[in-house]
Amino acid sequence: MKYFVIILCTALGVSLAFAAGNDEAAKRASLRLLLSEVQAGAMASEQYCALVFDDHTYHFERASRKMGKDRDRKIFEGELVKADWDALNGILDSPELKDLNVPLTAPPVVVENAHPFAISISRGATFQNMEFFDNSGRKPYDSQLKSLMHWWKSFRGSRMQESKAQADSRCSLDNSQGIYAH
């Protein structure tokens, strides 16, 4: 009987924890923007990743990486003030960015001056996805991306409150295809 009570309590606890996790996920607003950047260096690289949600909150990760592994990863979470939210939405909803069509390409085996960027913008039921492996790949789209890049530099350079939150899997780098940076 004692074991039955222990098993029942454990099952109930697991069920409650699972339900609480689902409630937490349900409370999280839809993703509005994902922006990820990797600045390759000679000895290490810096990765920056921001997730901005429809409820004006954000999740930002900054990592120092060496040989494909994190040496240090910091996580920041907060809420965009109305003026910043409105400015970002103005950029994301601008016709020049909305109408931008960047063809998806497979990563080359060798990338000279690697500087990967991934941008995903919610467009209702779909996402507008753009991926660039280096600055020269992004160059033809500079005029359409200028405002977003300016916002991005300002955002990632701003002071943010460090969080104890876990890293978000959407910010993890895909290591399924090796790229040699030359």
Secondary structure as GFF3:
##gff-version 3
##sequence-region A 1 182
A	DSSP	alpha_helix	2	27	.	.	.	ID=ss1
A	DSSP	beta_strand	31	39	.	.	.	ID=ss2
A	DSSP	beta_strand	45	53	.	.	.	ID=ss3
A	DSSP	beta_strand	57	66	.	.	.	ID=ss4
A	DSSP	beta_strand	69	79	.	.	.	ID=ss5
A	DSSP	alpha_helix	82	92	.	.	.	ID=ss6
A	DSSP	alpha_helix	95	98	.	.	.	ID=ss7
A	DSSP	beta_strand	110	111	.	.	.	ID=ss8
A	DSSP	beta_strand	114	123	.	.	.	ID=ss9
A	DSSP	beta_strand	126	134	.	.	.	ID=ss10
A	DSSP	alpha_helix	135	138	.	.	.	ID=ss11
A	DSSP	three_ten_helix	139	141	.	.	.	ID=ss12
A	DSSP	alpha_helix	142	157	.	.	.	ID=ss13
A	DSSP	three_ten_helix	169	171	.	.	.	ID=ss14
A	DSSP	beta_strand	180	181	.	.	.	ID=ss15
###
